[in-house]
Amino acid sequence: MKQYILTIFAAWFAAVGLLAQTTEISEKHLKKHVTYLASDKLKGRATGTPQEKMAAKYIAKQFRKAGLAPKGDNNTYFHQFGFRKHTDPHGGIDEKAPQVYSQNVAAYLDNGAEYTIVIGAHYDHLGMGLDHNSLEANPEGKIHNGADDNASGTAGVIELARYFAKNGVKEQHNFLFLCFSGEELGLFGSKKYTDYPTIDLSKVSFMLNMDMIGRLNEEKRLVVGGVGTAPDFVPTIKSLSTELTIKLDSAGIGPSDHTSFYLKNIPVLFFFTGQHSDYHKPTDDVEKVNFSGLKQILNLATAMITNLDKQPKLKFQETKAKEENKVSFKVTLGIMPDYTWDKEGVHVDGVTDGKPASKAGILKGDVIIGLGDIQVKSIQDYMKGLSMFKKGETTKVKVQRGNEEKTMDVTF
């Protein structure tokens, strides 16, 4: 009898240990997902390609393993859509272009609740560099694996799906896990989903979007966007204990899929660790992903979601759109701004070879503080400055380089 009781206790402790292990965010799982999605086998996951479809099937398989119900079309995990490509950076569409067909991947955790939390990320990338959106000098035929952009966010969605499905807790909200395609070509997948949803969007409390969360730097800086879209976001973030350095951004509109939900009057959050010199280049590979940092970010996500799950449906607030989304410009300097920068000026996180900034001698690490007659204190000032110039014109750019100010001529 005594041996029987000991055996029962041993089995119980083993089960508790197994439960604890499976309900933690797993760095091992994250690495597995990013490694597959960013492998050469998938050839950069360009929208509408067979390799992108392979990625979609992989994501659906992970949702199925987690025990999630399909929430796409016709009781499948796939939400199909078609579109015509943009032909210019300002959104023009070629009506004569052939239709591109793709799919979002959707899964549902039904807790029998009235309201739902949406967790999403885009899984497409630039493929073989044929769509003129690569920053590589000669991109055609080169695999753009997109480990950070956005295999990292996709892995985050898969892991959060597993976590909430297996944590042994019945939350007060349902969960919809969405992986979008067509983001790199113009947010097509998320736009199509919000236009033709498979759940009632009026019952969505908020949407969390993760795009490029794989390069947490030494300062552990994470941008959390959309915090102005619901009054509960900022107090919740400030109440949480975290080692991350969080930069808050109130805007609901940004260059990723949360924008499509914000435009449907849904509160949104956006996680982003910042751009880098491998952005939209073939060098964005799995070896450069900070997996321990990715796990930290997802731990913050679970804490935020758990806190917000206990609150009533969040109240939507409209935010002032970022000025850079309102202005149009016909020139580019050829720099990569550091969107995690929280001081005055625009911190240069990368310089593209052969572009005006490179030719003028602007270096990575410089801080742009002047562009023509505009004093640059923010990214909005920088965008406003660019909008004043046409191709072929020359102006002066002032930068802070260490303790020294430098002024140089730039020709667009």
N, C-alpha and C positions, 0 to 999 in steps of 0.2 A: 504493500500500500504506500509506504513511504517513498519507494522508488518511483511509483506511478505518479505521485504528487510532484516529485522533483522533475520528472519528465514533462508533466503538464506545464510547470513553471518555466522550464527551459524553452519549451515550444512557444510559450507566451512572450517571453523576453526576446526570442528570435524574431517573432512576428512584429513586435514593437520596434525592434532595431531595423527590420526591413522596411517598415512603414516610414520611419524617420529618414532612412537613406533615400527612399524613392520620392519623398516629398521635399527634398532640398533641390535648389537649382544646381544642376550638374554641369561642371566645366567640361567633363568628359563628353557628355552628350552634345554640348555646344560645339566643341571641336569637331566631332563626328559630322554634324550637319553642315557646318561651314566648309569643311574639307570636301564633302561630296558636291555641294552646290557650286563651289568655286574651283572645281576640278577641270582640267582641260577637256575631259570627256563631254562636259556640258557646253563647251565652246562659247562661254560668256552669256548664255541664257537670253539671247536676243528674242524679242517679242515675235511670236508667230512661227518660231522655228521648231523642228523636232526636238532639239535639245532643251528648249524652254518647256516643252510638253513633258519631257523626262523629269525636269525639276518639279513640275506641277504634280506628277504622279508620286514622286518621292514625298512631297509635302502631305499629300492625301494619305499616303501609307502611314506616316507618322501620326496624323490625326486619328486614323483608324486604330492604330496600336494603343493610343491613349483612351480609346473607348468613346470618342466623340461622334455625335450623329452628323451625317452629311447635311449640308445646308446650301447646296448649290441648286442646279436645275434638275428636275425629275428624280429627286431623291439620290443625287450624286453629290460628290464634293466639288464639282466644277460648275462655275458660273460663267457661261460662254458669252462672248461679245465680239463684235467686229467694228472696225473703224478705218478711216483713211488717214494717212500720215500728214502731219504738219509739214509744210515746205519752207517755212521761215521761222526764226526764233520768236516772232511776235504772235504766233498762233495761226497764221494763214494755212488753209487746208487745200490741197490739190484735189478737186472733185473728180479729176480724171484718173487719179492714182488708184491702183487696185486695192480692194479691201484686204485688210490684215485681220486674221481671226486668231483669237487667243482665249484665255480663261483665267479667271480668278479662282482661288481655292478657298472654300468656306466650310467651317465645321462649327458645331453648336454643342454647348454644354447646357442642358435644360435642367434648371433647378426649380422649375415650376413657379418662377417669380413673374411679377408683372413687367419689370424693367430689365434691360440688358446692357451689359458693358461690352464694347467692341475693342478688340486688340488686333492691330494690323501692321503690315509692312509690305513693301513691294519686293518681289523675287526676281524680276527681270533685270537685265543689264545690257551692255552694249554689244554683245556678241563678238563679231569679227571686225568691228570698227567701220562698218559700212554706212552708218546713218549720219555721218558728219557731226556727231556729238562727242567724239573722242578729243582729248587734249594732247594726244600723241602727235608728233610732227607728221609721221607717215603711218597711220593706223590700219589701213586696209590689209586684211588677211591676218592680223595679229589677234590672238585670243585675249579678250578683256574679261578676266575671271570675276571681278567684282566681289572680292572677299568681304571687304568692308561695306561696299555699295552694291547690293544690300543683302548679301548672304548673312551678314551679322544680324540684321534686324529680323530676317526670316527665321534664322535659328532661334532668335529670342521669342518669336511668336510660337514656334513649335514647342519650345521648352516651357513657356508659360502655360500653354495648353495642357501639357503633361502634368505640370505642377497643380493646376486647379482641378484637373480631372482626378488626380490621385491623392490629394491631400487629406481626404477623409472628412472634409468640411462641406456642408451644404450652404453655400453663400446665399445672400439675400437678393442677388441678381443672377440672371442667366449670363452666359458668355458666348459671344460670337467671335471666332478666330478667323481672320481674313488675310490671305496673302494675295497681293494684287500683281497683275502684269500691266504692261503698257505705261508704266510710270515714267520711264526714261524718254518716252516719245511724247509726253504731254498729259500725265495723270489719267490716261484713258480708262484703265481698269477700275479705279476708284470712282471716277465719274459715272461709268456705266453701272457700277454696283449701286450707287446712291440714286441713280435714275430708275433702276430696275431691281430694287432690293428683294431679298428673300425673307426679310423680317419687317415688322412695322417700325420704321425709323422714328416715329413719334414716341416710341417706347424705349429709345436708347438714352441712357443716362449720360454717358460720355464715350469718347473714342480715344484710345491711346495708339499713336503711330510711332514706330521705331525705324529710323532711317540713318544708316551709318553710325552704329554704336560700338564699333569694334576697335577704335583707336584711342581709348582713354589714355591721356598723356600723364606725365609725371606729376602734374598739378592736380590730376584726377578731376578735370573740369568737364562737366556735362551741361549742355544747354537744354533747358526744359522750356519748350515753347507752348503757346496757347494758354498760359496761366490766367490771362485776362478774360477767358471765355466762360468762366463760371466763378462765382464768388468764393467757393469752397477750396479752390485749388491752392492758392498761396498759403492760407493757414495750415492746410494739410501738409504741404511740403515742409514748412517751417517747424512743424511739430515732430517731424521724423528725425531720428538720429542716424547720421550717415557720415562716412569719411569722404564723400564726394564733395567737390567744390561746385555748387550749382549756380549757373547763370540763368536768371529768369527772363523770359521774353513773353510779353502779353499777347502778341498778335496771333489771331486765329488763321490768318492766311500766310502760307509759306510755300517753299518749292518742293512739297511732298504731298502724300495722299490725304493727310488730315484736312487739307484745304477743301476737298470735296465734301467732307462731312460738316465742316464749319459752315459752308455755303448752304447747307440744309438746316441751319440753326441748331446744330448739335455741339455741345462743349467738346473741346479737343485738347489733348496733350501731345507734345512732340518731343521725343528724345533724340539727341544728336551729339556726338562727341567732336564734331568739327571736321573741316576739310584738311587735306594734306597733299603732299607733292605727288602722290600716286592716284589722286582722284581722277577718274575717267581716263585712266591709262592702263596698259597691259600689266603694269607692275603692282596693281592692287591684288596681292596674293595672300594666301592663308597664313604664310609664315610671318606676316606683319600684323596679324590680329592679336590684340591683347585679351586673351581669354579670361584671365583672372579679373580684368577690368570689366569685361562683358558680364561676368557673373555678378559683380558688385552692382552694376546697373540694373540687372534683372531682380536682384534682391531689393533694391529701392523700388522697382516697379511693383513687386508683390506687396511690399509694405504700403505703398500708396493705394493700390487697388483694394487691399484688405480694409484700409481705413475708410475709403470712399464707398465701399460696398455697404457699410453700416449706416450710411446716410441716405436720406430720401433722394429721389430723382433730382439731379443737379439742375439748377436754373441757368439757362443760356444767357450769356451777355455778348453783345456785339462789340468788337474791338476795332480800333482805328487801324486800317490796313497799313502795312509798312509802306513808306514812301517809295521804296525801290520797286514796289509792285505797281505804282501809279505812273512813274516816269518811263519814258521810252528813250532809247539812245541807239545811235547808229555806229558807235565806235566801241572798242574795248581796249583796255590797257594791257591785258594779258597777265593779270596777277590773280592769285587765289586769296581772297580775303579770309582772315581768321575770324569766323563768326563766334568763337568763344571769347574773343578779346573783350575785356570789360573796362579798358581805359580809353582815353581820348585818341582819336585818329583811327586809321585803318591799318591793322597789323598785316603785313604781307607774309602769307604762309607758303607761297610758292610763286615762281615766275616761269612763264612759258617761253621756251626758246623761240627766237625769231619774231616775237611780238613787240609792240612799242616799249613796254617797260624794260624788257631784256635789252633792247637796243640802246635805251637811254642810260642803262647802268643801275637800275633799281634791283635790289637784292632781297632774297628771302630774309626776313627778320627786320627789314625796314618798316617804319611806321609812317604812312602817308598822312601829312598834316595840312597839305595845301594842293589844290588842283585848279590851275588858272586863277581866277579871282575868288574862288571859294575856299574858305577856311574849313578844312575837313576835321570835324570832331567825331563823326559817326559814319556808319555805312550809308545812311541816308544822304549825308552831305556829299559823299563820294559819288553816289548814283546821280545826284542832282548835278554835280560837276560834269560827269560824263555826258549828260544829256545836252550840254551846251555846245558840243563839238561835232564836226563832220569829218569824214575820212579825208586825209591829206592835210588837215590843219595841225599847227604846232602850238603847244602851250608849255608852261612851266609846271613842274611837279616838285613840291617841297617834301622832303622826308626827314624823319629823325632816325639817325643811325648811331645807336649807342648814345653817347653824350654830345654828338655833333649833328648839326642841321646841314643838309645838303639840298641844293636846288639844281635841277637838271631839265634840259629841254626834251620834250617828248613829242614825236610826230605820229599821229594816228594813221 
